[in-house]
Amino acid sequence: MGLVDPKVEPLSDRESPDWAGLSAEKKQEEDRKMAVYAAMVDRLDQNIGKLLAKIKAMGRVVRGMPPPPCSHAPG
């Protein structure tokens, strides 16, 4: 999509190494990434809820909107 320049901050690998095998520094880094991702998903969820509530208050019906991403979905 081109939203993040890979030269600035490379995206996480699809395959994660075993947590027990990580150094304390790497665990801290990965923990921070997970916390940021969880916060992003939470804000997305909250704002989709606000949007749908506003649309409903306007008397509109939302059909065909895909569900928001889930923090424990694969991928």
HELIX and SHEET records of a PDB file:
HELIX    1   1 TRP A   19  GLY A   21  5                                   3    
HELIX    2   2 ALA A   24  ALA A   57  1                                  34    
END                                                                             
